[in-house]
């Protein structure tokens, strides 16, 4: 009887041992890293990062956001009003070359000493009713590109408004800004900068 009890205990012990061996704790499941995560384990957002906002201009303290939403930016500058029927009209830069208007630093106001140049432009347009004019706005190199495009816009529009006040039909005057992209002088001092802060008048003739 004792032998049978000992045998039973031994069998039970073996069963418990085998069961414990077969029920070892499983390790946790590790999700494999995606192929584009690399060694750092950080998934890169596939969406492009948004463009940072334009910062404050260090020279003029402007935001650089003054260009109107309707502007058309291309390799020829930023057109500020529709060219309409003047698109493709031949240009002549020489006729009103002496009528360039020069501006003070960071200003789009026409100075009294430059007013006579506008009179010359008006006289020409009144004597040549079939022609139109394109007003270009330019800046010196100081300031951000975006701000200077905006400042060039304000200069060209300011000159356009002066021509309108002097009796020129608005439909005969186009404006465009080049900002700092087309300097008249490539120097880096005030002598050069004052030549670059300008507005130019380009005569447009109807195609033949």
C-alpha positions in Angstrom: 0.0 0.0 0.0 2.8 2.4 0.9 4.6 1.5 -2.3 1.5 2.3 -4.3 1.2 5.7 -2.5 4.8 6.5 -3.2 4.4 5.6 -6.9 1.4 7.8 -7.2 3.2 10.7 -5.7 6.2 10.2 -8.0 3.8 10.1 -11.1 2.1 13.3 -9.9 5.5 15.0 -9.4 6.6 14.1 -12.9 3.3 15.4 -14.4 3.7 18.7 -12.6 7.3 19.0 -13.8 6.4 18.3 -17.4 3.5 20.7 -17.3 5.7 23.5 -15.8 8.3 22.9 -18.5 5.7 23.2 -21.3 4.2 26.4 -19.9 7.1 28.7 -19.9 6.2 32.4 -20.1 6.1 33.6 -23.7 8.0 36.7 -24.7 6.0 39.8 -25.9 5.4 40.3 -29.6 7.6 42.9 -31.1 6.2 44.8 -34.1 8.7 45.0 -36.9 9.9 48.5 -37.8 8.7 49.8 -41.1 11.4 50.0 -43.8 11.5 53.8 -43.8 12.1 54.2 -40.1 15.8 53.5 -40.3 17.9 53.0 -37.2 16.4 55.9 -35.2 13.0 54.2 -35.0 11.1 57.5 -35.9 8.7 57.4 -38.8 9.1 60.4 -41.1 6.0 62.2 -42.0 5.7 61.8 -45.8 3.9 65.2 -46.1 6.0 68.1 -47.1 6.7 70.6 -44.4 4.8 73.9 -44.7 6.7 76.9 -45.9 7.8 79.1 -43.0 6.2 82.5 -42.8 8.1 85.4 -44.2 10.1 87.1 -41.5 10.3 90.8 -40.6 12.6 92.7 -43.0 15.8 93.7 -41.1 16.0 97.0 -42.9 12.5 98.3 -43.3 10.8 96.3 -40.5 8.1 95.3 -43.0 6.6 91.8 -43.0 7.4 91.0 -46.7 3.7 90.1 -47.2 2.6 93.3 -48.9 2.4 91.8 -52.4 -1.3 91.4 -53.3 -2.8 88.0 -53.8 -3.8 88.7 -57.4 -0.2 89.4 -58.5 1.2 87.2 -61.3 4.8 86.3 -60.6 6.9 85.2 -63.5 10.5 85.6 -64.8 9.8 89.1 -65.9 8.8 90.4 -62.5 5.4 90.8 -60.8 2.7 92.3 -62.9 0.4 94.4 -60.8 -2.4 95.1 -63.2 -3.6 93.2 -66.3 -1.8 94.0 -69.4 -4.9 93.3 -71.5 -4.6 94.8 -75.0 -1.0 95.9 -74.3 0.3 92.3 -74.1 2.9 91.9 -76.9 3.1 95.6 -77.7 6.6 96.6 -78.9 8.6 98.5 -76.2 10.8 101.5 -76.4 12.9 102.3 -73.4 14.8 105.2 -75.0 12.0 107.7 -75.5 11.4 108.4 -71.8 14.8 107.5 -70.6 15.4 110.9 -69.1 12.1 110.8 -67.2 13.2 108.2 -64.6 11.9 109.1 -61.2 14.2 108.4 -58.2 12.9 107.7 -54.7 14.1 108.2 -51.2 15.1 105.1 -49.1 12.1 102.9 -48.3 9.7 105.4 -49.9 7.1 105.3 -52.7 6.3 109.0 -52.5 7.2 111.1 -55.5 9.5 113.9 -54.3 8.7 117.5 -55.5 12.0 117.6 -57.4 11.0 114.7 -59.5 7.5 116.0 -60.4 8.7 117.7 -63.7 9.6 114.2 -65.0 6.0 113.1 -64.7 4.9 116.2 -66.7 7.2 115.1 -69.5 5.7 111.7 -69.6 2.2 113.1 -69.6 3.0 115.5 -72.4 4.3 112.7 -74.5 1.3 110.5 -73.9 -1.1 113.3 -74.7 0.8 114.0 -78.0 0.7 110.3 -78.9 -2.8 109.1 -78.2 -2.2 105.7 -79.7 0.6 104.7 -77.3 0.6 103.4 -73.8 3.2 103.2 -71.1 4.6 100.6 -68.7 5.8 101.8 -65.4 8.6 99.7 -63.8 9.3 99.8 -60.0 12.9 99.1 -58.8 14.7 99.0 -55.5 18.2 98.9 -54.1 19.5 95.6 -52.7 18.8 96.3 -49.0 15.9 94.3 -47.5 14.4 90.9 -48.4 13.5 90.0 -51.9 9.8 89.8 -51.0 9.8 93.2 -49.4 11.6 94.8 -52.3 9.1 93.3 -54.8 6.4 94.9 -52.7 8.2 98.2 -52.5 8.8 98.2 -56.2 5.1 97.6 -56.6 4.2 100.6 -54.5 6.6 102.8 -56.5 5.2 101.8 -59.8 1.6 102.2 -58.6 2.4 105.5 -57.1 3.7 106.8 -60.4 0.7 105.4 -62.2 -1.6 107.3 -59.8 0.2 110.5 -60.5 -0.1 110.1 -64.3 -3.9 109.5 -63.8 -4.2 112.6 -61.7 -2.5 114.5 -64.5 -5.1 113.4 -67.0 -3.9 110.0 -68.4 -6.5 107.3 -69.0 -5.8 104.5 -66.5 -6.2 101.9 -69.3 -3.0 103.3 -70.9 -0.8 102.7 -67.9 0.5 99.3 -66.9 2.7 98.6 -63.9 5.3 96.0 -63.0 7.8 95.5 -60.2 11.3 94.0 -60.4 12.3 94.7 -56.8 16.1 94.5 -56.6 16.4 92.2 -59.6 17.5 94.7 -62.2 19.9 97.3 -60.6 21.0 100.3 -62.6 24.3 100.2 -60.7 25.9 97.1 -59.2 27.7 99.0 -56.5 27.1 98.4 -52.8 27.0 101.9 -51.4 24.7 104.9 -51.3 26.0 106.2 -54.6 24.7 103.0 -56.3 21.6 102.6 -54.2 20.2 106.0 -55.0 20.3 105.1 -58.7 18.5 101.8 -58.1 15.6 103.3 -56.1 13.7 104.3 -59.3 10.7 104.2 -61.5 11.1 103.8 -65.3 8.6 104.6 -68.1 8.6 102.2 -71.1 6.6 103.4 -74.2 4.3 100.8 -75.6 3.3 101.1 -79.3 0.4 99.2 -80.9 1.6 96.3 -83.2 1.7 97.1 -86.9 
